[in-house]
């Protein structure tokens, strides 16, 4: 599963990556993570603010911190 964290490296972006990794491990999801920090690359996605979570090319959330339960739902359906 391809998972991208979009954000410049702020504490919220780092926390989103940490939470998503924890949920992936808990669910036993085989995932490849990429933290996209380049603004040019981030702007290619339809988001207005970071952090953002992209799973299999689909933006799941942007501009807020999702709960572990939300992340688990998204990882389970992808």
PDB file of N, CA, C and O in Angstrom:
ATOM      1  N   UNK A   1       0.850  -1.164   0.000  1.00  0.00           N
ATOM      2  CA  UNK A   1       0.000   0.000   0.000  1.00  0.00           C
ATOM      3  C   UNK A   1       0.901   1.234   0.000  1.00  0.00           C
ATOM      4  O   UNK A   1       1.874   1.305   0.752  1.00  0.00           O
ATOM      5  N   UNK A   2       0.572   2.190  -0.838  1.00  0.00           N
ATOM      6  CA  UNK A   2       1.349   3.415  -0.959  1.00  0.00           C
ATOM      7  C   UNK A   2       0.713   4.509  -0.095  1.00  0.00           C
ATOM      8  O   UNK A   2      -0.442   4.882  -0.301  1.00  0.00           O
ATOM      9  N   UNK A   3       1.475   5.011   0.862  1.00  0.00           N
ATOM     10  CA  UNK A   3       0.979   6.045   1.774  1.00  0.00           C
ATOM     11  C   UNK A   3       1.920   7.236   1.724  1.00  0.00           C
ATOM     12  O   UNK A   3       3.135   7.093   1.862  1.00  0.00           O
ATOM     13  N   UNK A   4       1.340   8.415   1.524  1.00  0.00           N
ATOM     14  CA  UNK A   4       2.121   9.643   1.500  1.00  0.00           C
ATOM     15  C   UNK A   4       1.622  10.602   2.577  1.00  0.00           C
ATOM     16  O   UNK A   4       0.418  10.781   2.765  1.00  0.00           O
ATOM     17  N   UNK A   5       2.566  11.208   3.270  1.00  0.00           N
ATOM     18  CA  UNK A   5       2.275  12.276   4.206  1.00  0.00           C
ATOM     19  C   UNK A   5       2.726  13.552   3.520  1.00  0.00           C
ATOM     20  O   UNK A   5       3.892  13.680   3.146  1.00  0.00           O
ATOM     21  N   UNK A   6       1.821  14.486   3.352  1.00  0.00           N
ATOM     22  CA  UNK A   6       2.167  15.756   2.719  1.00  0.00           C
ATOM     23  C   UNK A   6       2.340  16.813   3.794  1.00  0.00           C
ATOM     24  O   UNK A   6       1.426  17.067   4.579  1.00  0.00           O
ATOM     25  N   UNK A   7       3.510  17.427   3.827  1.00  0.00           N
ATOM     26  CA  UNK A   7       3.775  18.470   4.810  1.00  0.00           C
ATOM     27  C   UNK A   7       5.252  18.790   4.874  1.00  0.00           C
ATOM     28  O   UNK A   7       6.094  17.960   4.532  1.00  0.00           O
ATOM     29  N   UNK A   8       5.556  19.978   5.306  1.00  0.00           N
ATOM     30  CA  UNK A   8       6.933  20.462   5.276  1.00  0.00           C
ATOM     31  C   UNK A   8       7.798  19.919   6.401  1.00  0.00           C
ATOM     32  O   UNK A   8       8.995  20.205   6.442  1.00  0.00           O
ATOM     33  N   UNK A   9       7.235  19.155   7.300  1.00  0.00           N
ATOM     34  CA  UNK A   9       8.010  18.585   8.395  1.00  0.00           C
ATOM     35  C   UNK A   9       7.674  19.184   9.746  1.00  0.00           C
ATOM     36  O   UNK A   9       8.413  18.988  10.711  1.00  0.00           O
ATOM     37  N   UNK A  10       6.578  19.908   9.829  1.00  0.00           N
ATOM     38  CA  UNK A  10       6.143  20.511  11.090  1.00  0.00           C
ATOM     39  C   UNK A  10       5.751  19.407  12.076  1.00  0.00           C
ATOM     40  O   UNK A  10       5.577  18.257  11.674  1.00  0.00           O
ATOM     41  N   UNK A  11       5.612  19.742  13.351  1.00  0.00           N
ATOM     42  CA  UNK A  11       5.240  18.720  14.342  1.00  0.00           C
ATOM     43  C   UNK A  11       3.942  17.977  14.002  1.00  0.00           C
ATOM     44  O   UNK A  11       3.844  16.774  14.243  1.00  0.00           O
ATOM     45  N   UNK A  12       2.946  18.676  13.447  1.00  0.00           N
ATOM     46  CA  UNK A  12       1.690  18.002  13.090  1.00  0.00           C
ATOM     47  C   UNK A  12       1.912  16.989  11.969  1.00  0.00           C
ATOM     48  O   UNK A  12       1.335  15.902  11.986  1.00  0.00           O
ATOM     49  N   UNK A  13       2.743  17.346  11.003  1.00  0.00           N
ATOM     50  CA  UNK A  13       3.040  16.430   9.898  1.00  0.00           C
ATOM     51  C   UNK A  13       3.764  15.194  10.419  1.00  0.00           C
ATOM     52  O   UNK A  13       3.466  14.072  10.011  1.00  0.00           O
ATOM     53  N   UNK A  14       4.704  15.405  11.311  1.00  0.00           N
ATOM     54  CA  UNK A  14       5.446  14.291  11.889  1.00  0.00           C
ATOM     55  C   UNK A  14       4.532  13.408  12.726  1.00  0.00           C
ATOM     56  O   UNK A  14       4.662  12.184  12.708  1.00  0.00           O
ATOM     57  N   UNK A  15       3.615  14.019  13.453  1.00  0.00           N
ATOM     58  CA  UNK A  15       2.664  13.256  14.271  1.00  0.00           C
ATOM     59  C   UNK A  15       1.729  12.430  13.392  1.00  0.00           C
ATOM     60  O   UNK A  15       1.418  11.285  13.724  1.00  0.00           O
ATOM     61  N   UNK A  16       1.276  13.002  12.272  1.00  0.00           N
ATOM     62  CA  UNK A  16       0.413  12.269  11.356  1.00  0.00           C
ATOM     63  C   UNK A  16       1.142  11.044  10.810  1.00  0.00           C
ATOM     64  O   UNK A  16       0.561   9.963  10.719  1.00  0.00           O
ATOM     65  N   UNK A  17       2.398  11.210  10.451  1.00  0.00           N
ATOM     66  CA  UNK A  17       3.165  10.074   9.958  1.00  0.00           C
ATOM     67  C   UNK A  17       3.312   9.004  11.049  1.00  0.00           C
ATOM     68  O   UNK A  17       3.140   7.815  10.783  1.00  0.00           O
ATOM     69  N   UNK A  18       3.627   9.429  12.264  1.00  0.00           N
ATOM     70  CA  UNK A  18       3.784   8.491  13.378  1.00  0.00           C
ATOM     71  C   UNK A  18       2.487   7.720  13.631  1.00  0.00           C
ATOM     72  O   UNK A  18       2.503   6.497  13.768  1.00  0.00           O
ATOM     73  N   UNK A  19       1.367   8.441  13.692  1.00  0.00           N
ATOM     74  CA  UNK A  19       0.071   7.784  13.927  1.00  0.00           C
ATOM     75  C   UNK A  19      -0.253   6.775  12.824  1.00  0.00           C
ATOM     76  O   UNK A  19      -0.694   5.660  13.098  1.00  0.00           O
ATOM     77  N   UNK A  20      -0.029   7.181  11.582  1.00  0.00           N
ATOM     78  CA  UNK A  20      -0.360   6.318  10.450  1.00  0.00           C
ATOM     79  C   UNK A  20       0.511   5.067  10.459  1.00  0.00           C
ATOM     80  O   UNK A  20       0.030   3.969  10.179  1.00  0.00           O
ATOM     81  N   UNK A  21       1.786   5.235  10.780  1.00  0.00           N
ATOM     82  CA  UNK A  21       2.680   4.074  10.870  1.00  0.00           C
ATOM     83  C   UNK A  21       2.221   3.123  11.991  1.00  0.00           C
ATOM     84  O   UNK A  21       2.215   1.904  11.818  1.00  0.00           O
ATOM     85  N   UNK A  22       1.840   3.695  13.130  1.00  0.00           N
ATOM     86  CA  UNK A  22       1.370   2.867  14.252  1.00  0.00           C
ATOM     87  C   UNK A  22       0.142   2.056  13.854  1.00  0.00           C
ATOM     88  O   UNK A  22       0.066   0.861  14.136  1.00  0.00           O
ATOM     89  N   UNK A  23      -0.817   2.706  13.198  1.00  0.00           N
ATOM     90  CA  UNK A  23      -2.044   2.014  12.791  1.00  0.00           C
ATOM     91  C   UNK A  23      -1.726   0.933  11.760  1.00  0.00           C
ATOM     92  O   UNK A  23      -2.279  -0.165  11.824  1.00  0.00           O
ATOM     93  N   UNK A  24      -0.846   1.233  10.815  1.00  0.00           N
ATOM     94  CA  UNK A  24      -0.472   0.248   9.794  1.00  0.00           C
ATOM     95  C   UNK A  24       0.138  -0.994  10.447  1.00  0.00           C
ATOM     96  O   UNK A  24      -0.181  -2.120  10.065  1.00  0.00           O
ATOM     97  N   UNK A  25       1.011  -0.787  11.428  1.00  0.00           N
ATOM     98  CA  UNK A  25       1.620  -1.917  12.140  1.00  0.00           C
ATOM     99  C   UNK A  25       0.554  -2.695  12.908  1.00  0.00           C
ATOM    100  O   UNK A  25       0.529  -3.926  12.870  1.00  0.00           O
ATOM    101  N   UNK A  26      -0.324  -1.978  13.603  1.00  0.00           N
ATOM    102  CA  UNK A  26      -1.384  -2.633  14.373  1.00  0.00           C
ATOM    103  C   UNK A  26      -2.279  -3.498  13.497  1.00  0.00           C
ATOM    104  O   UNK A  26      -2.718  -4.570  13.911  1.00  0.00           O
ATOM    105  N   UNK A  27      -2.548  -3.021  12.276  1.00  0.00           N
ATOM    106  CA  UNK A  27      -3.429  -3.751  11.362  1.00  0.00           C
ATOM    107  C   UNK A  27      -2.683  -4.787  10.524  1.00  0.00           C
ATOM    108  O   UNK A  27      -3.306  -5.592   9.832  1.00  0.00           O
ATOM    109  N   UNK A  28      -1.356  -4.769  10.585  1.00  0.00           N
ATOM    110  CA  UNK A  28      -0.571  -5.684   9.772  1.00  0.00           C
ATOM    111  C   UNK A  28      -0.572  -5.319   8.304  1.00  0.00           C
ATOM    112  O   UNK A  28      -0.443  -6.188   7.441  1.00  0.00           O
ATOM    113  N   UNK A  29      -0.716  -4.029   8.014  1.00  0.00           N
ATOM    114  CA  UNK A  29      -0.758  -3.548   6.633  1.00  0.00           C
ATOM    115  C   UNK A  29       0.670  -3.390   6.111  1.00  0.00           C
ATOM    116  O   UNK A  29       1.506  -2.750   6.750  1.00  0.00           O
ATOM    117  N   UNK A  30       0.939  -3.974   4.954  1.00  0.00           N
ATOM    118  CA  UNK A  30       2.234  -3.805   4.295  1.00  0.00           C
ATOM    119  C   UNK A  30       2.190  -2.486   3.536  1.00  0.00           C
ATOM    120  O   UNK A  30       1.517  -2.372   2.512  1.00  0.00           O
ATOM    121  N   UNK A  31       2.908  -1.494   4.041  1.00  0.00           N
ATOM    122  CA  UNK A  31       2.812  -0.153   3.467  1.00  0.00           C
ATOM    123  C   UNK A  31       4.189   0.438   3.201  1.00  0.00           C
ATOM    124  O   UNK A  31       5.144   0.198   3.939  1.00  0.00           O
ATOM    125  N   UNK A  32       4.263   1.213   2.135  1.00  0.00           N
ATOM    126  CA  UNK A  32       5.446   1.982   1.812  1.00  0.00           C
ATOM    127  C   UNK A  32       5.107   3.447   2.092  1.00  0.00           C
ATOM    128  O   UNK A  32       4.172   3.999   1.512  1.00  0.00           O
ATOM    129  N   UNK A  33       5.870   4.061   2.978  1.00  0.00           N
ATOM    130  CA  UNK A  33       5.617   5.430   3.384  1.00  0.00           C
ATOM    131  C   UNK A  33       6.553   6.387   2.671  1.00  0.00           C
ATOM    132  O   UNK A  33       7.726   6.089   2.446  1.00  0.00           O
ATOM    133  N   UNK A  34       6.010   7.539   2.322  1.00  0.00           N
ATOM    134  CA  UNK A  34       6.816   8.630   1.768  1.00  0.00           C
ATOM    135  C   UNK A  34       6.334   9.919   2.403  1.00  0.00           C
ATOM    136  O   UNK A  34       5.136  10.202   2.407  1.00  0.00           O
ATOM    137  N   UNK A  35       7.257  10.701   2.938  1.00  0.00           N
ATOM    138  CA  UNK A  35       6.908  12.013   3.490  1.00  0.00           C
ATOM    139  C   UNK A  35       7.308  13.047   2.449  1.00  0.00           C
ATOM    140  O   UNK A  35       8.494  13.293   2.228  1.00  0.00           O
ATOM    141  N   UNK A  36       6.313  13.648   1.813  1.00  0.00           N
ATOM    142  CA  UNK A  36       6.547  14.630   0.757  1.00  0.00           C
ATOM    143  C   UNK A  36       6.659  16.013   1.399  1.00  0.00           C
ATOM    144  O   UNK A  36       5.686  16.539   1.939  1.00  0.00           O
ATOM    145  N   UNK A  37       7.849  16.588   1.332  1.00  0.00           N
ATOM    146  CA  UNK A  37       8.106  17.894   1.953  1.00  0.00           C
ATOM    147  C   UNK A  37       8.243  19.023   0.932  1.00  0.00           C
ATOM    148  O   UNK A  37       8.168  20.198   1.291  1.00  0.00           O
ATOM    149  N   UNK A  38       8.440  18.673  -0.320  1.00  0.00           N
ATOM    150  CA  UNK A  38       8.634  19.670  -1.373  1.00  0.00           C
ATOM    151  C   UNK A  38       7.303  20.337  -1.730  1.00  0.00           C
ATOM    152  O   UNK A  38       6.349  19.667  -2.127  1.00  0.00           O
ATOM    153  N   UNK A  39       7.253  21.655  -1.582  1.00  0.00           N
ATOM    154  CA  UNK A  39       5.992  22.379  -1.833  1.00  0.00           C
ATOM    155  C   UNK A  39       5.503  22.209  -3.266  1.00  0.00           C
ATOM    156  O   UNK A  39       4.295  22.158  -3.501  1.00  0.00           O
ATOM    157  N   UNK A  40       6.405  22.121  -4.213  1.00  0.00           N
ATOM    158  CA  UNK A  40       6.001  21.909  -5.605  1.00  0.00           C
ATOM    159  C   UNK A  40       5.261  20.594  -5.775  1.00  0.00           C
ATOM    160  O   UNK A  40       4.278  20.522  -6.512  1.00  0.00           O
ATOM    161  N   UNK A  41       5.731  19.546  -5.094  1.00  0.00           N
ATOM    162  CA  UNK A  41       5.066  18.246  -5.154  1.00  0.00           C
ATOM    163  C   UNK A  41       3.754  18.261  -4.376  1.00  0.00           C
ATOM    164  O   UNK A  41       2.756  17.689  -4.813  1.00  0.00           O
ATOM    165  N   UNK A  42       3.766  18.922  -3.221  1.00  0.00           N
ATOM    166  CA  UNK A  42       2.555  19.005  -2.399  1.00  0.00           C
ATOM    167  C   UNK A  42       1.443  19.715  -3.159  1.00  0.00           C
ATOM    168  O   UNK A  42       0.281  19.317  -3.079  1.00  0.00           O
ATOM    169  N   UNK A  43       1.791  20.753  -3.888  1.00  0.00           N
ATOM    170  CA  UNK A  43       0.778  21.547  -4.602  1.00  0.00           C
ATOM    171  C   UNK A  43       0.145  20.791  -5.767  1.00  0.00           C
ATOM    172  O   UNK A  43      -0.839  21.265  -6.335  1.00  0.00           O
ATOM    173  N   UNK A  44       0.675  19.649  -6.133  1.00  0.00           N
ATOM    174  CA  UNK A  44       0.066  18.825  -7.183  1.00  0.00           C
ATOM    175  C   UNK A  44      -1.194  18.122  -6.684  1.00  0.00           C
ATOM    176  O   UNK A  44      -1.975  17.601  -7.480  1.00  0.00           O
ATOM    177  N   UNK A  45      -1.388  18.108  -5.371  1.00  0.00           N
ATOM    178  CA  UNK A  45      -2.561  17.456  -4.776  1.00  0.00           C
ATOM    179  C   UNK A  45      -3.647  18.501  -4.499  1.00  0.00           C
ATOM    180  O   UNK A  45      -3.335  19.665  -4.249  1.00  0.00           O
ATOM    181  N   UNK A  46      -4.912  18.095  -4.543  1.00  0.00           N
ATOM    182  CA  UNK A  46      -6.017  19.041  -4.315  1.00  0.00           C
ATOM    183  C   UNK A  46      -6.243  19.316  -2.827  1.00  0.00           C
ATOM    184  O   UNK A  46      -7.275  18.948  -2.266  1.00  0.00           O
ATOM    185  N   UNK A  47      -5.265  19.967  -2.201  1.00  0.00           N
ATOM    186  CA  UNK A  47      -5.393  20.301  -0.782  1.00  0.00           C
ATOM    187  C   UNK A  47      -5.130  21.783  -0.593  1.00  0.00           C
ATOM    188  O   UNK A  47      -4.437  22.410  -1.394  1.00  0.00           O
ATOM    189  N   UNK A  48      -5.690  22.337   0.479  1.00  0.00           N
ATOM    190  CA  UNK A  48      -5.487  23.749   0.798  1.00  0.00           C
ATOM    191  C   UNK A  48      -4.558  23.934   1.979  1.00  0.00           C
ATOM    192  O   UNK A  48      -3.991  25.012   2.159  1.00  0.00           O
ATOM    193  N   UNK A  49      -4.392  22.885   2.797  1.00  0.00           N
ATOM    194  CA  UNK A  49      -3.505  23.000   3.952  1.00  0.00           C
ATOM    195  C   UNK A  49      -2.932  21.636   4.309  1.00  0.00           C
ATOM    196  O   UNK A  49      -3.449  20.592   3.913  1.00  0.00           O
ATOM    197  N   UNK A  50      -1.855  21.683   5.063  1.00  0.00           N
ATOM    198  CA  UNK A  50      -1.214  20.462   5.525  1.00  0.00           C
ATOM    199  C   UNK A  50      -1.380  20.372   7.033  1.00  0.00           C
ATOM    200  O   UNK A  50      -1.683  21.383   7.667  1.00  0.00           O
ATOM    201  N   UNK A  51      -1.194  19.216   7.624  1.00  0.00           N
ATOM    202  CA  UNK A  51      -0.742  17.981   6.997  1.00  0.00           C
ATOM    203  C   UNK A  51      -1.856  17.313   6.202  1.00  0.00           C
ATOM    204  O   UNK A  51      -3.041  17.570   6.414  1.00  0.00           O
ATOM    205  N   UNK A  52      -1.443  16.457   5.289  1.00  0.00           N
ATOM    206  CA  UNK A  52      -2.416  15.707   4.496  1.00  0.00           C
ATOM    207  C   UNK A  52      -1.954  14.259   4.404  1.00  0.00           C
ATOM    208  O   UNK A  52      -0.760  13.962   4.428  1.00  0.00           O
ATOM    209  N   UNK A  53      -2.927  13.376   4.300  1.00  0.00           N
ATOM    210  CA  UNK A  53      -2.664  11.944   4.190  1.00  0.00           C
ATOM    211  C   UNK A  53      -3.224  11.449   2.863  1.00  0.00           C
ATOM    212  O   UNK A  53      -4.404  11.635   2.563  1.00  0.00           O
ATOM    213  N   UNK A  54      -2.362  10.818   2.075  1.00  0.00           N
ATOM    214  CA  UNK A  54      -2.748  10.284   0.772  1.00  0.00           C
ATOM    215  C   UNK A  54      -2.520   8.777   0.806  1.00  0.00           C
ATOM    216  O   UNK A  54      -1.410   8.313   1.066  1.00  0.00           O
ATOM    217  N   UNK A  55      -3.577   8.021   0.542  1.00  0.00           N
ATOM    218  CA  UNK A  55      -3.491   6.564   0.535  1.00  0.00           C
ATOM    219  C   UNK A  55      -3.863   6.077  -0.855  1.00  0.00           C
ATOM    220  O   UNK A  55      -4.958   6.346  -1.349  1.00  0.00           O
ATOM    221  N   UNK A  56      -2.934   5.355  -1.481  1.00  0.00           N
ATOM    222  CA  UNK A  56      -3.143   4.834  -2.836  1.00  0.00           C
ATOM    223  C   UNK A  56      -3.588   5.948  -3.796  1.00  0.00           C
ATOM    224  O   UNK A  56      -4.474   5.742  -4.626  1.00  0.00           O
ATOM    225  N   UNK A  57      -2.972   7.119  -3.674  1.00  0.00           N
ATOM    226  CA  UNK A  57      -3.242   8.227  -4.586  1.00  0.00           C
ATOM    227  C   UNK A  57      -4.456   9.069  -4.258  1.00  0.00           C
ATOM    228  O   UNK A  57      -4.716  10.064  -4.936  1.00  0.00           O
ATOM    229  N   UNK A  58      -5.208   8.694  -3.231  1.00  0.00           N
ATOM    230  CA  UNK A  58      -6.419   9.427  -2.859  1.00  0.00           C
ATOM    231  C   UNK A  58      -6.200  10.209  -1.560  1.00  0.00           C
ATOM    232  O   UNK A  58      -5.786   9.648  -0.546  1.00  0.00           O
ATOM    233  N   UNK A  59      -6.484  11.510  -1.612  1.00  0.00           N
ATOM    234  CA  UNK A  59      -6.365  12.336  -0.412  1.00  0.00           C
ATOM    235  C   UNK A  59      -7.476  11.944   0.547  1.00  0.00           C
ATOM    236  O   UNK A  59      -8.658  12.028   0.216  1.00  0.00           O
ATOM    237  N   UNK A  60      -7.081  11.516   1.738  1.00  0.00           N
ATOM    238  CA  UNK A  60      -8.057  11.101   2.741  1.00  0.00           C
ATOM    239  C   UNK A  60      -8.385  12.219   3.724  1.00  0.00           C
ATOM    240  O   UNK A  60      -9.520  12.328   4.188  1.00  0.00           O
ATOM    241  N   UNK A  61      -7.399  13.044   4.039  1.00  0.00           N
ATOM    242  CA  UNK A  61      -7.620  14.137   4.983  1.00  0.00           C
ATOM    243  C   UNK A  61      -6.551  15.200   4.743  1.00  0.00           C
ATOM    244  O   UNK A  61      -5.418  14.890   4.373  1.00  0.00           O
ATOM    245  N   UNK A  62      -6.933  16.455   4.961  1.00  0.00           N
ATOM    246  CA  UNK A  62      -5.980  17.560   4.835  1.00  0.00           C
ATOM    247  C   UNK A  62      -6.350  18.658   5.824  1.00  0.00           C
ATOM    248  O   UNK A  62      -7.524  18.978   6.014  1.00  0.00           O
ATOM    249  N   UNK A  63      -5.327  19.224   6.447  1.00  0.00           N
ATOM    250  CA  UNK A  63      -5.534  20.372   7.314  1.00  0.00           C
ATOM    251  C   UNK A  63      -5.954  20.064   8.733  1.00  0.00           C
ATOM    252  O   UNK A  63      -6.189  20.980   9.520  1.00  0.00           O
ATOM    253  N   UNK A  64      -6.053  18.791   9.074  1.00  0.00           N
ATOM    254  CA  UNK A  64      -6.407  18.421  10.445  1.00  0.00           C
ATOM    255  C   UNK A  64      -5.804  17.062  10.770  1.00  0.00           C
ATOM    256  O   UNK A  64      -5.368  16.323   9.888  1.00  0.00           O
ATOM    257  N   UNK A  65      -5.794  16.757  12.061  1.00  0.00           N
ATOM    258  CA  UNK A  65      -5.246  15.487  12.522  1.00  0.00           C
ATOM    259  C   UNK A  65      -6.381  14.480  12.678  1.00  0.00           C
ATOM    260  O   UNK A  65      -7.262  14.671  13.517  1.00  0.00           O
ATOM    261  N   UNK A  66      -6.373  13.412  11.886  1.00  0.00           N
ATOM    262  CA  UNK A  66      -7.424  12.404  12.033  1.00  0.00           C
ATOM    263  C   UNK A  66      -7.184  11.540  13.268  1.00  0.00           C
ATOM    264  O   UNK A  66      -6.077  11.495  13.805  1.00  0.00           O
ATOM    265  N   UNK A  67      -8.217  10.871  13.700  1.00  0.00           N
ATOM    266  CA  UNK A  67      -8.082   9.940  14.821  1.00  0.00           C
ATOM    267  C   UNK A  67      -7.489   8.631  14.312  1.00  0.00           C
ATOM    268  O   UNK A  67      -7.476   8.365  13.110  1.00  0.00           O
ATOM    269  N   UNK A  68      -7.002   7.825  15.238  1.00  0.00           N
ATOM    270  CA  UNK A  68      -6.491   6.500  14.866  1.00  0.00           C
ATOM    271  C   UNK A  68      -7.594   5.656  14.237  1.00  0.00           C
ATOM    272  O   UNK A  68      -7.338   4.859  13.334  1.00  0.00           O
ATOM    273  N   UNK A  69      -8.817   5.835  14.716  1.00  0.00           N
ATOM    274  CA  UNK A  69      -9.948   5.071  14.188  1.00  0.00           C
ATOM    275  C   UNK A  69     -10.200   5.426  12.722  1.00  0.00           C
ATOM    276  O   UNK A  69     -10.459   4.547  11.899  1.00  0.00           O
ATOM    277  N   UNK A  70     -10.124   6.719  12.403  1.00  0.00           N
ATOM    278  CA  UNK A  70     -10.305   7.139  11.006  1.00  0.00           C
ATOM    279  C   UNK A  70      -9.221   6.529  10.121  1.00  0.00           C
ATOM    280  O   UNK A  70      -9.507   5.988   9.053  1.00  0.00           O
ATOM    281  N   UNK A  71      -7.990   6.623  10.575  1.00  0.00           N
ATOM    282  CA  UNK A  71      -6.876   6.077   9.796  1.00  0.00           C
ATOM    283  C   UNK A  71      -7.066   4.582   9.598  1.00  0.00           C
ATOM    284  O   UNK A  71      -6.833   4.063   8.506  1.00  0.00           O
ATOM    285  N   UNK A  72      -7.483   3.893  10.639  1.00  0.00           N
ATOM    286  CA  UNK A  72      -7.717   2.446  10.540  1.00  0.00           C
ATOM    287  C   UNK A  72      -8.781   2.126   9.493  1.00  0.00           C
ATOM    288  O   UNK A  72      -8.627   1.180   8.721  1.00  0.00           O
ATOM    289  N   UNK A  73      -9.846   2.899   9.463  1.00  0.00           N
ATOM    290  CA  UNK A  73     -10.899   2.695   8.448  1.00  0.00           C
ATOM    291  C   UNK A  73     -10.328   2.856   7.046  1.00  0.00           C
ATOM    292  O   UNK A  73     -10.580   2.036   6.163  1.00  0.00           O
ATOM    293  N   UNK A  74      -9.552   3.929   6.851  1.00  0.00           N
ATOM    294  CA  UNK A  74      -8.989   4.186   5.522  1.00  0.00           C
ATOM    295  C   UNK A  74      -8.013   3.100   5.112  1.00  0.00           C
ATOM    296  O   UNK A  74      -8.009   2.684   3.954  1.00  0.00           O
ATOM    297  N   UNK A  75      -7.194   2.636   6.025  1.00  0.00           N
ATOM    298  CA  UNK A  75      -6.231   1.592   5.692  1.00  0.00           C
ATOM    299  C   UNK A  75      -6.931   0.259   5.463  1.00  0.00           C
ATOM    300  O   UNK A  75      -6.465  -0.560   4.671  1.00  0.00           O
ATOM    301  N   UNK A  76      -8.033   0.041   6.142  1.00  0.00           N
ATOM    302  CA  UNK A  76      -8.776  -1.199   5.966  1.00  0.00           C
ATOM    303  C   UNK A  76      -9.520  -1.268   4.663  1.00  0.00           C
ATOM    304  O   UNK A  76      -9.763  -2.359   4.149  1.00  0.00           O
ATOM    305  N   UNK A  77      -9.896  -0.109   4.103  1.00  0.00           N
ATOM    306  CA  UNK A  77     -10.688  -0.069   2.863  1.00  0.00           C
ATOM    307  C   UNK A  77      -9.835   0.094   1.634  1.00  0.00           C
ATOM    308  O   UNK A  77     -10.322  -0.084   0.517  1.00  0.00           O
ATOM    309  N   UNK A  78      -8.574   0.429   1.808  1.00  0.00           N
ATOM    310  CA  UNK A  78      -7.725   0.685   0.643  1.00  0.00           C
ATOM    311  C   UNK A  78      -7.107  -0.592   0.114  1.00  0.00           C
ATOM    312  O   UNK A  78      -6.362  -0.558  -0.866  1.00  0.00           O
TER     313      UNK A  78
END
